[in-house]
């Protein structure tokens, strides 16, 4: 009989089933609050991290990306795709998985699904940013684009920013109906809208999250009044935007990592000398966020690897003492580190 794997061979794996169970065990709003706190804590130590734009492989139908980073003690990466055409084929637009490893040994410490986790961390990041940028006392959010991310965004803004009303719009009425149905009983007043303009009524926060891989105009300049906060999360690759350029020219723009956002975000429409502010500088108090009641603030969010690192680290702590993971025999661990072949031979039994 071949020898059993040693303890060092095992890596905790969080499956989709485990992730869903863990979220229900903790409570989704508590998860969003705790994730936002973890992400904010890492933004406060932003300068410690390795930073690089994600490595993207684009095709005519979508993109596959790797998103790596390290704080010098732990290393993390996420594999993620974005294929808008997938929904028409009964598939997810976005799927993902990620890994956390010990820098000292290089040994993986966590492998996790990140399709559900990315939805959670994206929503948590949006609301965390809005806490610093949105008008104080905001109660109403317009949610334009009612796909897979929309409910997470609505619940994050409720839990973290105190939003109590969401106004939903999507070009597909079935998507709006789905979102409204899923938000029933979640403590929000939900208002389905027939046009984007209608969804703007009374909204102090506007979230755009559409999927088509093209330069679109989801928000036109005349739709945006003074004093609002725009959470633009749909523009996330070259050639894909959601806002009319004139809106950007009227807004104070905040980004995650400029080198990535200039290529993928709304600001790809602007000249490179246009003023932008890095969000971590607001969170650390180095610069101001919202400066006046009449100011339009724009979080041009494309998603960055540090947010995924934060999410993986949060999950690695959250699963301790629970049953929401499986130990995978993932690492070869011979008795003699120099005798990998001997380990293979002994496995014949």
Residue, then its C-alpha position, 0 to 999 in steps of 0.5 A: x500500500x502506498x504511503x499516505x500524504x504527510x500533513x504538509x501535502x494538504x492545502x485547504x480548498x474552499x469549493x463553491x458549495x463551501x463558499x456559499x455555506x460559509x456566507x450563510x453561516x456568517x451572514x451575507x451582510x456581515x461578510x460584506x462588512x468584514x470584507x470591506x474592512x479587510x480591503x480597507x486595511x490593505x489599502x492603508x498599507x498600499x505601498x507595501x504591496x507588489x503592484x502590476x496591471x493584470x496579465x490579460x489575454x484578450x480574444x474576440x469574445x472575452x478575456x482571461x486574466x491573472x491578477x497577482x500581488x504580494x505584501x512580502x509575507x503572503x502571495x496571492x493571485x486570481x485567475x478570472x475570465x470575462x466573456x459577456x456572450x456566455x449568458x446567451x449560452x447559459x454560462x457565467x460571464x465571470x468565473x474565477x479561482x484564487x490561491x494564497x501562498x507563503x512567501x517564505x516557503x512558496x507553499x500554497x496555504x489556500x485554494x479557493x473558488x472566487x466566482x462568488x468571492x469576486x462578486x462579494x469583494x467587488x461589492x465590498x470595495x464599491x461600498x468601501x469607496x463610497x463610504x469615503x466619496x459619496x454624499x453624507x446621508x445618502x439613502x437612494x442608489x440607482x443600480x443600472x445593469x441588473x446582472x449577476x453583480x447587482x444584488x451584491x452591490x445593493x446589499x453592500x451599499x445597504x450594509x456599509x453606507x446605509x442605503x435603504x432604497x434601490x432603483x433598478x434598471x436594465x435593458x433586459x426587463x427580465x434581469x430587473x425582475x430577477x434582481x427585484x425578486x432576489x432583493x425581496x425581504x432584504x430590508x430594501x425598498x426596491x423600485x424597478x424602472x423602465x428607463x435609465x433616466x427614471x432610475x436617476x430620480x432622487x438617487x444620490x449614488x449611481x452604480x453602473x454595471x453592464x457587461x457588453x465589451x464595447x464603448x457604450x454610453x450608459x450614462x449621458x451627461x444630462x442624466x447626472x446632476x450635481x452632488x452625486x457619487x458614481x460607482x462605475x464598475x462595468x468598464x473594465x477592459x480596453x475598449x469597454x466604457x459606460x460613461x459619456x466623456x463629458x461626465x468624466x470632465x465634470x467629475x472628481x475621479x478616483x481610481x485603484x491602480x492608475x497604470x491599470x485604470x488608464x488602460x481599462x477604466x472610464x479614464x481611457x477616454x481622457x488624456x493622460x495628464x488629466x487629474x485623477x486621485x488614487x483611492x488609497x491616498x484618500x483612505x490614508x488621509x493623504x488627500x481629501x475625498x469629497x470636497x463639497x456637497x455639489x461635487x460629482x465624485x466618480x470611482x472608476x473601479x476596474x478591480x485590482x489584485x490587492x482586493x482579491x488578496x484581501x478577500x483570500x486572506x479573509x476567507x483563510x481566517x474565516x474557515x478556521x474551526x469550520x467545516x467549510x473546506x476540504x483538505x486537498x492532497x496538492x503538494x508532493x512531500x517526500x521524506x527526503x526533499x531530494x528524492x522525489x523520484x523515490x517517492x514516485x517509485x514507492x507509490x507503486x505499493 
